[in-house]
Amino acid sequence: MTGSVNEYLQPIGDAMPDWQARPLPQRVVLEGKYCRLEPLNPQAHTKSLLKAWGKAQDGRDWTYLGIGPFASEAQFAAHIVTTAASNDPLHYTIVDNATGHALGTVALMRIDPTNGVMEVGFVTFSPELKRTVQATEAHYLLMKYAFDELGYRRYEWKCDSLNAPSRSAALRLGFRFEGIFRQLLMYKGRTRDTAWFSIIDGEWPQVKQAFVAWLADSNLPAGKQQRTLSCLREALAAQTSGNPRTAVEVRPLTESDYSAWHELWQGYLTFYDTKLSNEITSLTWQRMLSPSESMYALGAFDEGRNLLGIAHMIYHRGTWSASDHCYLEDLFTVATSRGKGVGRALIEGVYQHARSKGTDRVYWHTHDTNATAQTLYDKVADKPGFIQYRKALL
């Protein structure tokens, strides 16, 4: 929105003389390649949903929802009956095309046809649906319905600000973070600060194009992604802006990569005006390649197999979670590759590596003067506002 001025020279939003209220979403079937969305139907879906949710080890998936967990199958079935009758939220079931099994539900809610705004919510994905192609396609189908078929202007995602997986999912899918609404809700006997995200109609064409590219057979051989959604959006943005991105492959470093890694490692230390002994450098390399260590190294390679960037991460336990945390300790790209998507690709590679390990958090630090890097970091992660304190003991 570029904005205009009125007769008093006050800035105002662009006029929309042709705007008309949008239609309400309907109980329709949205067909995809890997899954379909069907209107939630107690008779058709309860048994299958009960089976899918029966594979959950505990009730943690309901922590950040205003509903659940359910004490019995009868209670869950009653919830499905009540939910299916609702018009706002309007609930859909995600059905796997290959098996015909219902694996989860999702809803369109806070539907505002006058202003062309709606929210996706009640994302209840069973263990069988999480981190699958079907899960991503389900979100794409619902977005496509909202923007392309119904003509809505704004599509929202909101979640408890403490729900890190939900916040990460929103950013991965192309939503933009808008801020925190403090003490917005009370649920399950506790207060909730709400994180707000959105996609607007002007952003949708690029978001849609990235989804189409991600879902293409060439990107999903044997169901395994080659390029992430974020990387695809970055590449599309670069084409639009005229800033060419470098095509890179991110993979774990191996013994044969030592010479190239060592050169970048020395450049990284020089960047931070730091010197380390050869013994420490050698030990670091050995630890990152050892299967008994919790340290790992990723490299970003161009089409000529030249190493353009490195990322080092360490997995460790924490006191606030049963699963490990992933600390991204080092990130460095060669000077000629900066601003071309290499750093972003490495961070996405770290995210993917951490997900494969069942990790619930990736975090890192940077110096407050490193403004260039922070421009990227603000796009791919949240800034919690903590200050680091340090005491050298040797």
C-alpha positions, 0 to 999 in steps of 0.5 A: 500500500503506497498511500495517498493524501487527503485535502488536508494533506494528511496521509491516508490509505489507497482508495479501493472504489471497486472493493466488494465484500468477499464470499464466505468459505464453504464446505467444499473439497479442496483437491491436492496431489498428496492430500485433500481437504474435506469438510469435517464429518463425524461419520466419515472422519472420527474413526480415522482421526481417533486412530491417527491421534492414538499414535501420540505418546502424550498430550503435548500437541494440545498444550497451546490449543484451547481444546484437548487433550481428551480423556476418552475416545467418547470425549474426542468423538463428542468434540468432533460432532460439535466442531463439525457443526461450527461455521466459524471456525469452519473445520476441514479434515486433511485426508491422505490421498494414498491411504484415504486416512484422515490424519488431522484437521485445520480451520478457517476462522475469524472470517471477515468478508467485509474486509477480506480477512481470515485466519487459519487456526486449530491446526491439529496435526496427528503424529502421522501428518507432522513434517510430511508433504501432505502437511505442507500441501494442506496449508497451500490448498487452504491459502489458495482457496482463500486468495485465488477462489474467494479473493481475500486480501489478508490471511492470518496466523496467530499462536501463543508466543511461547509456541516455538514450533508454530512460530517456525511453521508460520515463517516456513510457510511464508507468513510475515511476523507482525509482532506480539499482542501482550496478555491478549487471551486467557486459556486453560487457566493461564495468560497468553501473549499472542504472536501475529503473522500474515500473508497479504494478497500482494505477497501471495503470488510469490508465496504461491509460486514457491509452493508450486515449485516445492511440490513439484516432482523434481523437488520431491524425489521419493518424497524428500525435499531438495530445496526448502520453501524458504530457499525457493522464496528467496530465489524468487525474490532475488529474480524480482529484485534483480539481485541474483542468488547463487544455487547452492547445495548444503550438506554435512562436511566430510574428511575430504572437505578439510582443506576448503573448510580450513580456509573458510575457518581461518577467514571466519577467525580473521573476521572476528579478529581471533586467533586459535592454536592449530591444536584447537582447530584440529580438535574442532574438526575431529569433533565435528566429524566424530559420530560420538560427538554432538558437534556437526558441520555443514557446508554450502557448495556451488555447482562447481563444488566450491565451498562458499560457506560453513555452519557449525552447530552443537546439540545439548540438553536444556532444563526447559525441554525434554528434547535437545537444543541446537546451538548454531555457534559459527556461520561464515560465507565467503565475501563474494557470496554474501547477499546471494542467499548462501547464509540463508541456505545454511541456516535452513540447512541447520533447521532441517538437520535439527528437525531430523534430530527431533530438536525443538529449538535452534538458537545463535548469537551475533555481535550487536554491531553485525548489522548486515547479518542481523538483516538476514537473521531478522527474516529467519528467526525471532529476536527474544531480547536476551543479553549475553554475559560472559566470564573467561575462566582461563 
